[in-house]
């Protein structure tokens, strides 16, 4: 019995809400149809806006920093912001306006160049992307442009991307040239210091010839050779002395014999 009442109550509630919808259906249908009509009219009347987007990757250097330090200094955000200021400068945007004949419609005839540049600058956006938590991850940034002509939008976006790449290469080249000049100056300075040190070492060698540590082995070999020669001379000297003693002995014996013979001859003559 209770289940039947619950089902009956649910049926009554559904019918109640359906009745309300049917009763006030025109308050729903009329605004909905009006919104659809307004949307269709605006879609036809309002100008179409096209957007083109290009993604540029900034690859980190492949050479380990332990051997070669990176020539690109600073964070990617600061570098892109610097290049963006150069790309979005008045001079560069004027070139784009002249190149693609922007704002050439009669309705823009009375528009000042400053207003044209500001309008063009607002339609250009640069968004930095990439995972900067990973050291070796490739950073990237996107360039987008909005306009009414799809072909011009695409061409202008490509031109902006090329300008970014050219400015980045120019900056890298300037940094490389500056680094090369700095390294060349350091190399010349080190060469001068090395020349001075070589002169000091040569003067020290000349002053202390024979007493240098690296000459110890040669000095010992010379000393051994001289000691051997000295021993040989001493041996020769001893032999000479022995021969001299023998000669002195022989001479003494000869003198004795000579005196004996002389005394014997004198005795016979008397």
C-alpha positions as a printed NumPy array, in Angstrom:
array([[  0.   ,   0.   ,   0.   ],
       [  2.834,   2.362,   0.87 ],
       [  4.682,   1.468,  -2.332],
       [  1.578,   2.211,  -4.389],
       [  1.21 ,   5.653,  -2.753],
       [  4.889,   6.476,  -3.49 ],
       [  4.441,   5.554,  -7.167],
       [  1.22 ,   7.591,  -7.332],
       [  2.928,  10.591,  -5.692],
       [  5.797,  10.37 ,  -8.226],
       [  3.348,  10.242, -11.116],
       [  1.517,  13.288,  -9.803],
       [  4.781,  15.259,  -9.481],
       [  5.834,  14.476, -13.069],
       [  2.465,  15.521, -14.429],
       [  2.64 ,  18.691, -12.373],
       [  5.99 ,  19.73 , -13.875],
       [  4.937,  18.781, -17.373],
       [  1.892,  20.947, -16.981],
       [  3.99 ,  23.907, -15.891],
       [  6.268,  23.533, -18.918],
       [  3.307,  23.324, -21.292],
       [  1.66 ,  26.3  , -19.657],
       [  4.723,  28.571, -19.969],
       [  6.159,  27.015, -23.113],
       [  6.106,  30.274, -25.079],
       [  8.312,  31.939, -22.489],
       [ 10.923,  29.33 , -23.346],
       [ 10.423,  28.881, -27.092],
       [ 10.313,  32.561, -28.007],
       [ 13.621,  33.575, -26.245],
       [ 15.346,  30.466, -27.623],
       [ 14.239,  31.218, -31.201],
       [ 15.196,  34.871, -30.779],
       [ 18.667,  33.888, -29.534],
       [ 19.128,  31.539, -32.489],
       [ 18.05 ,  34.225, -34.951],
       [ 20.322,  36.833, -33.381],
       [ 23.246,  34.376, -33.489],
       [ 22.626,  33.635, -37.158],
       [ 22.392,  37.335, -38.007],
       [ 25.578,  38.129, -36.097],
       [ 27.385,  35.232, -37.774],
       [ 26.479,  36.734, -41.147],
       [ 27.002,  40.401, -40.308],
       [ 30.087,  40.298, -38.086],
       [ 33.447,  39.945, -39.904],
       [ 35.178,  36.597, -39.671],
       [ 38.337,  36.545, -37.576],
       [ 41.023,  34.004, -38.461],
       [ 43.938,  33.047, -36.243],
       [ 47.251,  31.438, -37.201],
       [ 49.676,  29.962, -34.722],
       [ 53.243,  28.719, -35.094],
       [ 55.413,  26.916, -32.544],
       [ 59.169,  27.507, -32.308],
       [ 61.375,  25.089, -30.351],
       [ 64.445,  26.288, -28.49 ],
       [ 66.76 ,  23.287, -28.27 ],
       [ 69.393,  23.252, -25.552],
       [ 73.032,  22.771, -26.466],
       [ 74.266,  19.2  , -26.955],
       [ 77.874,  19.748, -25.84 ],
       [ 78.287,  19.1  , -22.081],
       [ 78.738,  22.288, -20.097],
       [ 81.746,  20.701, -18.325],
       [ 83.671,  21.086, -21.586],
       [ 82.069,  24.065, -23.347],
       [ 79.999,  26.708, -21.598],
       [ 76.813,  27.752, -23.331],
       [ 77.002,  30.995, -25.303],
       [ 73.336,  31.703, -24.676],
       [ 73.129,  33.641, -21.432],
       [ 70.03 ,  34.344, -19.401],
       [ 66.657,  32.665, -19.076],
       [ 64.52 ,  31.903, -22.094],
       [ 61.807,  34.316, -20.897],
       [ 64.121,  37.306, -20.811],
       [ 65.592,  36.457, -24.217],
       [ 62.162,  36.056, -25.811],
       [ 60.924,  39.267, -24.195],
       [ 63.941,  41.121, -25.565],
       [ 63.428,  39.718, -29.049],
       [ 59.683,  40.418, -28.816],
       [ 60.361,  44.087, -28.146],
       [ 62.549,  44.213, -31.24 ],
       [ 60.009,  42.375, -33.41 ],
       [ 57.065,  44.452, -32.156],
       [ 58.92 ,  47.715, -32.567],
       [ 57.475,  50.501, -34.693],
       [ 60.047,  50.038, -37.47 ],
       [ 59.383,  46.319, -37.911],
       [ 55.594,  46.66 , -37.735],
       [ 55.67 ,  49.454, -40.331],
       [ 57.531,  47.083, -42.649],
       [ 54.823,  44.444, -42.158],
       [ 52.065,  46.989, -42.824],
       [ 53.742,  48.104, -46.044],
       [ 54.647,  44.571, -47.131],
       [ 51.153,  43.112, -46.763],
       [ 49.202,  46.286, -47.57 ],
       [ 47.414,  46.291, -44.23 ],
       [ 44.842,  49.008, -43.394],
       [ 44.588,  49.873, -47.083],
       [ 40.767,  49.927, -47.069],
       [ 39.014,  53.305, -47.458],
       [ 37.669,  53.109, -43.926],
       [ 41.258,  53.229, -42.617],
       [ 42.258,  56.222, -44.743],
       [ 42.021,  58.661, -41.84 ],
       [ 43.715,  56.311, -39.387],
       [ 47.061,  57.479, -37.984],
       [ 50.111,  55.256, -38.273],
       [ 50.414,  55.052, -34.485],
       [ 46.864,  53.668, -34.277],
       [ 47.608,  51.149, -37.039],
       [ 50.736,  49.949, -35.26 ],
       [ 48.925,  49.679, -31.934],
       [ 46.066,  47.72 , -33.526],
       [ 48.533,  45.367, -35.22 ],
       [ 50.502,  44.916, -32.007],
       [ 47.345,  43.921, -30.104],
       [ 46.655,  41.138, -32.607],
       [ 50.107,  39.593, -32.09 ],
       [ 50.741,  37.394, -29.057],
       [ 53.8  ,  35.454, -27.898],
       [ 53.296,  32.647, -25.365],
       [ 56.184,  30.803, -23.716],
       [ 55.711,  27.07 , -23.318],
       [ 57.805,  24.061, -22.316],
       [ 58.736,  22.28 , -19.111],
       [ 61.443,  24.315, -17.42 ],
       [ 61.777,  21.901, -14.498],
       [ 63.671,  19.442, -16.653],
       [ 67.129,  20.712, -17.448],
       [ 67.449,  18.981, -20.816],
       [ 63.857,  19.623, -21.918],
       [ 63.38 ,  21.719, -25.029],
       [ 61.768,  25.083, -24.359],
       [ 59.329,  26.494, -26.888],
       [ 57.183,  29.513, -27.55 ],
       [ 54.275,  30.128, -29.87 ],
       [ 53.5  ,  33.139, -32.055],
       [ 49.903,  33.827, -33.058],
       [ 48.242,  36.493, -35.164],
       [ 44.579,  37.333, -35.798],
       [ 43.023,  38.963, -38.841],
       [ 40.201,  38.939, -41.356],
       [ 42.118,  37.604, -44.363],
       [ 43.202,  33.966, -43.8  ],
       [ 46.032,  34.094, -46.35 ],
       [ 47.466,  37.317, -44.919],
       [ 47.116,  35.964, -41.397],
       [ 49.155,  32.888, -42.34 ],
       [ 51.821,  34.881, -44.198],
       [ 52.174,  37.461, -41.433],
       [ 52.542,  34.703, -38.827],
       [ 55.285,  33.061, -40.87 ],
       [ 57.007,  36.425, -41.315],
       [ 56.921,  37.057, -37.568],
       [ 58.358,  33.602, -36.901],
       [ 61.157,  34.202, -39.408],
       [ 61.865,  37.558, -37.788],
       [ 62.109,  35.889, -34.369],
       [ 64.547,  33.296, -35.722],
       [ 66.679,  35.916, -37.509],
       [ 66.862,  38.125, -34.427],
       [ 67.781,  35.148, -32.253],
       [ 70.53 ,  34.098, -34.675],
       [ 71.79 ,  37.688, -34.799],
       [ 71.911,  37.812, -30.995],
       [ 73.736,  34.485, -30.852],
       [ 76.219,  35.694, -33.456],
       [ 76.891,  38.906, -31.539],
       [ 77.417,  36.947, -28.327],
       [ 79.683,  34.477, -30.142],
       [ 81.753,  37.308, -31.64 ],
       [ 82.046,  38.997, -28.254],
       [ 83.04 ,  35.702, -26.645],
       [ 85.596,  35.05 , -29.375],
       [ 87.152,  38.494, -28.904],
       [ 87.275,  37.988, -25.144],
       [ 88.907,  34.558, -25.534],
       [ 91.396,  35.966, -28.056],
       [ 92.386,  38.725, -25.612],
       [ 92.77 ,  36.171, -22.836],
       [ 94.842,  33.954, -25.138],
       [ 97.185,  36.825, -26.034],
       [ 97.557,  37.716, -22.354],
       [ 98.321,  34.116, -21.42 ],
       [100.855,  33.882, -24.261],
       [102.631,  36.961, -22.901],
       [102.671,  35.505, -19.382],
       [103.943,  32.191, -20.731],
       [106.757,  33.951, -22.609],
       [107.808,  35.795, -19.438],
       [107.794,  32.538, -17.471],
       [109.889,  30.794, -20.129],
       [112.467,  33.607, -19.941],
       [112.597,  33.322, -16.138],
       [113.017,  29.545, -16.338],
       [115.809,  29.877, -18.925],
       [117.632,  32.434, -16.742],
       [117.299,  30.126, -13.722],
       [118.651,  27.187, -15.724],
       [121.625,  29.237, -16.895],
       [122.363,  30.477, -13.385],
       [122.033,  27.049, -11.757],
       [123.465,  24.903, -14.533],
       [124.347,  21.481, -13.15 ],
       [122.39 ,  21.922,  -9.951],
       [118.892,  21.432, -11.244],
       [116.833,  18.496,  -9.98 ],
       [116.342,  17.051, -13.444],
       [120.14 ,  16.984, -13.881],
       [120.697,  14.743, -10.828],
       [120.862,  11.499, -12.824],
       [123.293,  12.916, -15.373],
       [125.418,  14.397, -12.593],
       [125.53 ,  11.02 , -10.818],
       [126.551,   9.288, -14.038],
       [129.319,  11.851, -14.592],
       [130.435,  11.419, -10.971],
       [130.589,   7.626, -11.387],
       [132.638,   8.021, -14.568],
       [135.038,  10.453, -12.894],
       [135.337,   8.145,  -9.867],
       [136.186,   5.249, -12.165],
       [138.774,   7.362, -13.95 ],
       [140.185,   8.463, -10.577],
       [140.464,   4.876,  -9.426],
       [142.243,   4.033, -12.656],
       [144.656,   6.946, -12.231],
       [145.339,   5.937,  -8.615],
       [146.038,   2.395,  -9.747],
       [148.373,   3.648, -12.451],
       [150.067,   5.91 ,  -9.906],
       [150.648,   2.965,  -7.526],
       [152.109,   0.918, -10.37 ],
       [154.364,   3.793, -11.296],
       [155.511,   4.165,  -7.688],
       [156.207,   0.418,  -7.45 ],
       [158.239,   0.575, -10.654],
       [160.079,   3.606,  -9.282],
       [160.918,   1.739,  -6.059],
       [162.102,  -1.234,  -8.112],
       [164.23 ,   1.035, -10.25 ],
       [165.665,   2.709,  -7.134],
       [166.527,  -0.723,  -5.726],
       [168.144,  -1.773,  -8.974],
       [170.028,   1.53 ,  -9.111],
       [171.298,   1.069,  -5.544],
       [172.41 ,  -2.45 ,  -6.336],
       [174.114,  -1.21 ,  -9.488],
       [175.941,   1.466,  -7.497],
       [177.112,  -1.104,  -4.96 ],
       [178.366,  -3.37 ,  -7.727],
       [180.001,  -0.409,  -9.442],
       [181.821,   0.643,  -6.253],
       [182.88 ,  -2.944,  -5.609],
       [184.285,  -3.305,  -9.085],
       [186.069,   0.009,  -8.791],
       [187.646,  -0.957,  -5.442],
       [188.736,  -4.313,  -6.82 ],
       [190.471,  -2.704,  -9.786],
       [192.33 ,  -0.264,  -7.589],
       [193.684,  -3.137,  -5.403],
       [195.127,  -5.028,  -8.32 ],
       [196.943,  -1.999,  -9.662],
       [198.887,  -1.517,  -6.397]])
